[in-house]
């Protein structure tokens, strides 16, 4: 009888769902997967929060469900990936004082606007690698210091969602370099909490967890073992943030290869060998490991723009096939949508504008435009916004290829429009790529299973052939080249006058 297969679990806790994927360490690739959704709530306009207990229950249930599908396979460890930029407060018993405040929460828009107006934002970006924006935990903390002083006084520890997960799984209150580098509170060069950022946020150094390397291995606590069915003492690799792990999971860690992830939101990132300041001032820089970082930008408005378009223009589409039918409708309009252009700023936008105020807009509306035009323009607007980040990356290093992952790219329309707009070879990851695989590859390297990250990725992916770049026609390339050339000017001119149309800032009652 052959020995049971050994597997490593990649835990990916995103903004809307928890995913666990199991990968064989003997080269058979992914062998099991489970997922559970965890909702956000919106107690006030612009607020996006989650109940910590609900998120943690989803983590336990997803780990248990994946374990149940593994049969007699032996789990050798768990490696943790998690969404960036969330913030919550814990009391002196390590119990939550606040909900999980996600990256999408816009309550601190006024504070972000003030920091950008007085010039401090540029220096904070240079020191910490995190743009000043309502997504940033630093800016959220400034908001708490101003508007919820009683709550802030009750907080013993300010932590991120990753830190809460590690506490839940291991009983240790720690963070890791990757997630810490996305808080706006960590000095990129020193790899330690930045005194000036702490003073601005109104927090003490001892209110933040110690920062560990992303390859640190802890142990699964007995309580977590009882909740999940995994053995106590199982190695738990602290892992990294979901963005950098997405690059690793798609193999986008070589020079000149950008990783594109697109789901509800999206991002484009490229690996570099250390903290890098981008001359355009529009890109972040976050760690994967101590000597491998990613520079890039994120968009708040990815697939959520098409979800809004469906609810607004095609609410009759429901059920399992709703998205397929929606994209079929959008495909009825020609490339370029007959001159209709959308700025898809439904949520406070991030790269490259980093402006919490401008709302979305359609431009060029004519009598000839019908429902398919508005739907296609929303999709094209997302792709055009993504292309501005790829262009900004050229200031750091030439982008010769883009490797993409995300459920949106199951759609031929998304693939072909994105490839034509980017005007660079676009390879869509068709296998089990993304954050979960990236977390598992980092974990396998941390556990000594491979000599480096590329070898760890190759060992766990299994025998998967890279797909060919997405095919695009010369006509589509020409159409989108013209749109792309004018898009940055449209964004600049719109944001310059957007105060006349802006939604009033969200202020506490």
N, C-alpha and C positions, 0 to 999 in steps of 0.2 A: 504494500500500500504506500502511495506517495505521501510525502509530508504535506500538511495543509499549506495553502498559499499564504504568503505574508503580504499585508496591505498597509498602506499609510493613508490616513484620512486628511483631506483638506477641508477645513471649515471656512466658509465664506459668508460672513454676516454683512449683508448689504442694507441699503436704506429701506427696502420694501420686503425683503425675504431673506431667509437663512437657507444656505445650500451646503450639503456635505457630499463630497465625492471621494470614493475609495479607489486608489490606484495600486495595482500590483507592483511589488518591488522586483518581480522576476521578468518584467518586460511585456506583460499582457495588456497594458494600458488600463483604462478605467473599467472597473468591474461592478460598481454599484453607485447609486446616487439617490439622494432624498432631498426634499425641500419643504419649507413651510413659510407662509407669508406672515408678516407682522405689520399691522397697520400704523400709520401716523394719524394724529388728530390735530385739529386746528382750532384751539380754544379762542383765539382772536385772529383777526385778519393778518395774514403774513406770518403767523406762528406755525411751526411744524414741529411737533413733539411726539414722543413715544413713551409708553409706559415701560419702565425697565423690567418689571416682572414679566410682562408679556413677551418682550424680546428674549429674555433668558429662558422662559418656558419653551419658546420656539427652538432655541438652540438645543436644549435637552431632548426635545421630541425628535428633532431632525437627526441628531447623533444616534438616538435609539433606533429610529426607523432605518437608517443606513446600516447599522450594525445587524439588524434583523435580516437584512437581505444578503449578508455576507456568508451565511452558512457556517462552514467550519474554518473559514479563513481566519488567520491570526492577525489582529491589529497590532502593529509595532509602534504606533505613535499617532498623534494628532498635531497638525500644524495650523495656525490660526491666521486668517486674513479678515480684515474688517474695514468698513467704510470709514473714511476720514472725516475730521472736522466736527464731530459731535461733541457735546459738552454736557456734563451733569455734575451736581454736587453731592457729596456724601457727608454724613455726620461722623462723630467720633466713634460710632459703632460700625461704620462703613455701610450704613443704610442710606438709600437715596433721599435727598432733601428736595431735589428737583426732578422733573422728568428728563428723559434724554432729549436734548435740543439738537436737532439734526442740522446738517449743512444747509438745508433749504430754508431754515428759519430766518426771517428778514427783520426781526424786531430791532436789530441794532443798525439799521440803515442810516439813521442820523449820525451815529457815532462814526461809521465808516466814511460818510460824506465829510465830516469835520476833519478827520485825519488825512483825507486826501486833499482837502482844500488848504490845510495849513502846511503841507509839505512833508509831514512826518511819515506818510505812507511809503514814499520812495526809500527812505532810510530803513524802515522796518522790513521792507521787501529785500533790500540788500543784505541785511544782517540775518534774517530768519528764513528767507526763501519762500515765505507765504505772503501772497498779496493781501492788502487790506480790503476786506469785503465782509458783509454780514455773515458769510459762511465761517469765518475764522473764529476759533475759540477765543483768541485775544480780544477781538472786537466784541464778542458776546460778554466777556468778562467786564469790559469797560461799561457795557450797558447795565449789568448787574450792580456794579459799584455806584452807578448813578440812580437807578430806578428801583432796585429791590435790595436796599441795604440790609433790611432785616433778614431776608433770605440769605444773603451773602454772609452775614454774621454767623448764621447757623451752620455754615459749611466748614467742615474740617479739611476735606480733600476735594479738590477740583480734578476731575478725571475725564477721559474720553471713553467712548463705547468699547474700544479694544481693552482698556484698562479694567473696565467692569467685567468683560468676558474672562479675562485672565484671573481676576479675583474669584469669579464664579466657578471656574474650572480648577484652579490650583490653590485657592485660599491666600494667594500672595497679591499684595497691592503694588503693582509695578506697571511701567509702560515700556515701550521699545522705541528705538531710534526712528524708525520709519513713521509711525503714527505721531510721535513727538515732533518730528520735523514739519508736520502739517498743522501745527497749532498756532504758529505765529509767536510762540513763546521760547523757542529753542534757537540758540545761536548755531548756525550751520557749521561754521568753522570749528568752534569749541566743542560742538556736540553736547552742549549743556544748556540749562535754562539761562536765558539772557536777562541780566539784571535790569536793563532799561525797559525791556518788554514787560517784565514782572511789575515794575513800578507803575507803568502805564495801566496795566490790568488791575492793579490794586490787590495783588496776591503775594503771599510769601513763598519763598523757595520750598519751605517745608510743607506747603499745602499741595505740592505736586509730587507724583510718584517718582522714584528713581528710574533713570533711563538705562535700559539694558540693550545690548546688541540684539539684532533681529534673529540671530542664530542661537540665542540662549535657550536651554532646555530645562523646563520645570517638570513637576510631576502632578498627575491627576489626583485631586484630593478625594478622600473616601466618600464625602457627601456627593461629589460629582459622579463618582463611580456608581453609587446607588441610583442616582437619577437617570443615568444613561445606559447602564449595563456594561460599560467598559471597565477594565480592571483598574483598581487603585494602584497608584504608582506608575501608570502608563506615561511615557515621555510626552510632554506637551511643549512643542516648539512655539515660542512666543510669536514668531512670524512677523509680518509687515502689514502695511496698509494696502487696501485693495487696488489703488492705482498703480503703484510700482509692481505689485504682484501680477497685475494684468499684463504688463509688459513681459515679465518673465514667462507667464503662461502661454503667450503667443510666440515666444522666441524673439521678441523685439528688444534684445539687449546687446545687439551688435551695432557698431558705429554706422550711422546713416539709415538705420531701420527704425521707423516710428511705429509705435503701437497705438491703435485706435480702438477704443471701446465705446459702444453706443447702446444704451438701454433707455431708461427713463431720462437720464442725463447722459453725458458723454465726455470724453477726454482724448487728447492726442499727447503722447509723451515719447521722449527719446532718451536712451540711456547715455550717461556720461560718467567719467571716472571720479567725480567728486563734486562738491557744491559748485554751481556755476551761476554767475550773474548774467542775465540776458540783457543785451543792450536796448531792446525795445521796451523793457520795463513792464511787459505784459505776461510773462511766464512765471510759473512757480518752479521750485526745485526741491524735491523730496527724496529721502533716502530709501534704498532697497536694502543695502548692506552698508557697512562703514565705508567701503571703497567703490560702491556702485550706486549712483543716484539717477533719478529721472528728472528731466526738465520738460515742461510742457504747459498745457492749459486745459481747463475744463469748461464745458458748457453746461449750464443748468437746464437748458431746453433741448432735449434730445427727442426720444420717442414720446415724451409727454406732449409735445406739440401736435403730433398726429392723433394722440388720444383726445386732446382738446378739439381738434378739427373734426374728429368723428362725432363727438358729443354735440358739436355746434352745427355742423352741416349735414350729418348723416346719422342722426340719433336713432333712426329706425333699424340700423344695423346692430344686431345683438347676437349673442351666442358665440359658439366656438369659431365660426367662420367670419366673424365681424371684421377682424383686421384684414383678412384676405380680400373680402369684398370691398373694404375701404380703399385698399391699394389698387384694386382693379378699377375702381372709379377714378382714382387719381391718375392712373395710366391713360385714361381717355383724353386727357389734356396733353398737348405736345411739350417736348422739352423747352424749358423757358417759360412755360405757362402763358404764352402770348403776351409777354411783357408785364405780367403780374408778379410782384416780388413781395415776400413777407419777411419782416424782421421778427423772429420767433421768440420775443422776450416776454413770455408768459410768466416766468419766474424771474426774480432778480438775477441778471445775467453776470456771468463770470468772465472768462477770457474771451477776447482780448480787451474788452471795454472795462471790466471790473466796476460796473456802474449799477448801483442798486435801484436807480430811479426809473429809467425809460421803460415804458410799457411796449408791448409788441404793436406792430402796425403792418397793414397792407398798403402798397404803393402801386400806382398805375392802374387803378380799377377803371374798367370800361364796360360799356353795355355788352360787349362780346364775351365777357367773362362769366362762366357758369360754375356750378358746384365743383366739377372736376378741377377747374383751374385753381380754385381756392385751396382744395385739398393738396394738389401737386405743389403749389407755391409754398405751403407749409413745410412739406418734405424738403423741397429745394432750399428753403431758407435755413433749415438745420444744416444741410450739407455745406452751404456757403459759409455759415458761421464756423463750422469745423475747419474749412479750408483756410480761414484767416489764422488759425493756430498753426497749421502746418507751414504757412508762409512765415510766421514769426519764428518758427524753429530754424529756418534757414539762416537766421542771424547767429545761431549757435553752431550749426553744422549742416551741410547739405542733406536733404531728405531724399534718398534714392528709392525708397520702398516704404509702403505702409502695410502693416499686418493688422487685420481687423478681427474683432470678436464682438459678439452680442446678438441677442435674439432678433433684432431688427434686420440683420443681414441674411436671414432666411428668405427674405423677400428679394426677388430679382430686381424690382424697381429701386429699392434702397441701394442695392449693390451697384447697379449701373449708374445711377445718378451720382452716388458718392465717388465712384471711380472717375467719372467724367469731370466732376467739379474739382477733385484733387489734382487731376492731370499728372498723376504719378502712378506707377504700378501698385495696384491694390490687391492684396492676397487676403482672402477671407478664411479664417480658421474654421474648418468644418468639423474637426474632432472635438475632444473634450479639452478645450483651451480655456483661457481666462484666469480669473482670480483663484479658483479652487485648485487648478493644476499648478499655478504659480506658487500658492501656499505649500502644496505638497512637495514641489521640487525644492523650495527653500528648506523645507523640513528634512527632506532626504539628505541634502547637503549638510545640514546642521547635525544630523545624526551620524554622519560619517559614511553614508551609503554611496557617495560619489565625490570625486576630487574637486569638482567645481560645479557651478550652477548649470552651464550648458550640458554637462554630462548627466547631472541629476534630472534635468528636463527630458533628455533623450531616453534615459532609463525608464522613466515613468510614463511617458507618452506612448511607448510601444512603437511598433512598426507602422507609422502613419506617414503617408506621402504628402508632401506639400502640394496644395492645389495650384493650378495655374492662375496668373493674374486675371482679374475680371476683364472681360472683353468690352471695349467701348468703340463706337463708330467715330470716324473723323467729324461727322456732322454734329454729334453730341459734344465732342470736345470743343468745337468752334463755338457752339451756342453757349456753353457754360463758361468758356474762357471770356467771352464778352460780359456775361453777368458777373463773373468773379472780379473782373477788372474794375467794375464800377461799384461793387459792394462795399469796400471800405469807405469810399467817399459818401455813400448813402448812409452808412452807420454814423460817420462823423457829423454829417450835416443834421441828421435826425437827433442825435444825442445833444447837439448844441442847442436845439430849440425845444427839447423834450419837456422842459419845465412847464411849458404851456399846457401839456397834456398829461403830466405825471399824476399818478395816484398819490394823494396826500400821504406823507410819512406815517408809518404805524407808530403810535405813541401809547404808553401805558395809561390805563384809565385811573 
